[in-house]
Amino acid sequence: MEVLLVILLSLIFFLMVMHGVRLHRKTKLPPGPLGFPIIGNLLELGPKPHESLAKLAQRYGPLMTIRLGSITTVVASTPDAAREILQRKDEVCSGRLIIDAAKGLENLEATMLWMSPNETWRAIRKALNLYLTNPQKLNALSGLRQDVVDETMKFVRESGHKKVSVDIGKLAFSMVLNQLSNTLLSQNVTSYESDNIKGFKTAVATVMEVLGRFNIADVIPVMKPLDPQNIRRRAKAAYQWLDEVTERLVSERLKHRESKLPRFGDMLDSLLEFSQENQDKFKLVHIKVLLADLFIAGTDTVTNTVTWAMSELLRNPDMLLRLRQEVDQIVGQDGKIKEEKILGLLYLNAVIKETMRLHAPSPLLAPHKTETEVKLGNYIVPAETQILVNVWAIGRDPSFWESPTSFMPERFLKNEIDYKGQHFEFLPFGSGRRRCPAMPLAPRMVSLILASFVYHFDWKLPHDKDEMDMNGVFGLSLQKATPLIATPIPVKLVDDF
Ligand code: HEM
């Protein structure tokens, strides 16, 4: 009897050990800090998670694991680790974790930003690509984007004549919003001084802020019903506001199309045509929600890039001058800066790339999720793990970038590095299947605004240039902490808009 008991106990012990070994082998996560019970490493992140994670990565390595409450998160912090996730294991690592903030959305299942890469998501990406990767289509509406910028430059010139300072970020926001709305719908939706710019700004800023914030309801699931930081409610209200706007815009367009008046040939027409041909996968609700997604994803990212670029140029007047001289060479007799022409300007491109390197517009990309268990390097990461790629840290890694914290556009004149997602040391738009679909459009928008700001004006800061606050506020997009205020001084004698 005793012998039998010993054999039985040994067998149980053996099975337990084997089970433990299997479990251990199954989820051999990358190393990481220990963290507290329940909240995990939440407190270690602080208000600037991209910076805190960069410091932690120095201790724990290129792939590390942190626990944000109940959410296991793997963070990639080197080009190689990013390549492993976004290129080699792209298919498995391209999901999205539905955070609590998104759960209040009326049409969550139709929202591409939140979809895992399923058939509908592929149809939406295809619909976007048809328009966004077609230079002829993008060129066709460049005149409308030009008009938006010219109109605003008139306003800036008047402010200059009156010696009134302007908020460069706010000006950029109104131009970006209208450039985007003209590309999407051939119409303006706001102006610098109008009331509804506040509506858009509040809606977009709210979504970007709450989506970028760590929400206690996500990490401690019992808190979900309480929504203790008011995040789900705020996200819902912002999305509802945008939903009403896009609903109205789509119905107006449908009426226009019924009237047999000439088509606009803009992105909305392109999306409606795609929808007619693919009604099973891409319906009107997808278009309505997609427009809101595009406004959300496209306004703050471009605005922040312009604002950081201008901040750097105002701190480096010699660079501003060099850029103006370059733009000068392609400006036509009519004084117009044409989008198609500035795209080839080397120094302008270098300034934009250097801005995106040093002030990554989406410092941690948009968080990904593993769809199934996956081997990342020597580690085994389970399904439903959140994946962050710290492109902010990668862009400042001293083993890839000389003087990484200095703003030096010249470095991009000497190398072939671009932002298309093949150079993993520089990933402002991400890489792989989830990379930004607007990569062909966004640089056009940034270039036109930036070139116009430096070509037409000198700028006087209210303080010494070396005293500029260059701190950022973390969100889904990295915003400048304090507004960039400056007085424009027109440099051209004649009004050439
Ligand atoms: C400087 C400008 C921009 C930058 C740096 C940027 C960057 C990014 C990044 C990093 C992502 C996430 C990639 C990932 O999840 O791995 C993204 C996604 C996205 N971007 Fe952009 N973006 C910019 C402008 C725009 C514009 C103008 C639009 C709209 C016209 C746009 C639309 C989108 C959309 C819809 C997604 C989600 C794609 C998906 O989830 O499949 N972006 N962008």
Residues whose N, C-alpha, C, O or C-beta is under 5 A from the ligand:
A	BS01	HEM	M112 L113 D293 L294 A297 G298 T301 V302 T305 P361 S362 L365 A366 P428 F429 G430 R434 R435 C436 P437 A438 A442
